[in-house]
Every structure is written in C-alpha cells, then in structure tokens.
Amino acid sequence: MRENDLSNQIDFDAPATFCKWPSLNGQRRSDRPGPYLLLDGTLGECIQEFMAKPTATRHLYEIHTLPQEPFLAGVVTAANVTELAQLRDFFARTVAALGPPTSEENTKRPA
C-alpha cells in the first residue's frame, strides 16, 4: 500500500472501549454519571458491536480510543462510527479486490 493511503493511517487494531450512556425511554439520562463499559477490545471490534445495535438507539453509544489525529478524536460518537465502519469495509473490499502486492511492485522505485 502507498504511504499516503488512508488505511495505513487509521489503526483498527488500536485499543478501544465500547460504552453506553444510561438511558430512559431512548434518551440519555442527565442525572446519571457518564457512559459505562460494554466491551474492552480493539477499535474494529467496538465498531462491529456498535453496528449490531439498532439504528434508533445508536446515539446512546460511543467508542473511546486513543486519538488518531487528524482522523479520530479520543471519543468517537455515533455519527462518526457509522462512517468509520463504511471506511473499514471499503478498505477490506479494496484489499480483497487488489490482492497482495507482487514482488515486482515492492521493488519499483519512483523515477
């Protein structure tokens, strides 16, 4: 892959936690402390768990991870998680379609 390839810049294997805000009737409870832990794993695993939740309740969830500037903040909210999932799936399809680089591609040098 190229050095400026976005897939090299987002680490889906980075440590992350999947959290849920306390809620009542589908709304965050402001009278409760912050979100509680559901999963301690990788960014990719947390994205997978998030995408398995019903769309109507996704606003109650967030992923905490180390910032990956300029692409990810330390807290990834529902709107951004969906985009990350699509990006991750796009990378997976692209890699599958292109296959691994050949030894000839690895030895080519820019002119």
KAJO-V73816 format. One record per run of one state. SS is the DSSP state (hx for helix, st for strand, lp for the rest). FROM is the first residue (numbers start at 0). TO is the last residue. If there is no record, write none. Layout:
# KAJO-V73816
<<SS	FROM	TO> <SS	FROM	TO>>
This chain:
# KAJO-V73816
<<lp	0	4> <hx	5	7> <lp	8	13> <st	14	19> <lp	20	21> <st	22	23> <lp	24	25> <st	26	27> <lp	28	34> <st	35	41> <hx	42	50> <lp	51	53> <hx	54	59> <st	60	64> <lp	65	66> <st	67	67> <lp	68	70> <st	71	71> <lp	72	73> <st	74	75> <lp	76	76> <hx	77	97> <lp	98	101> <hx	102	106> <lp	107	110>>
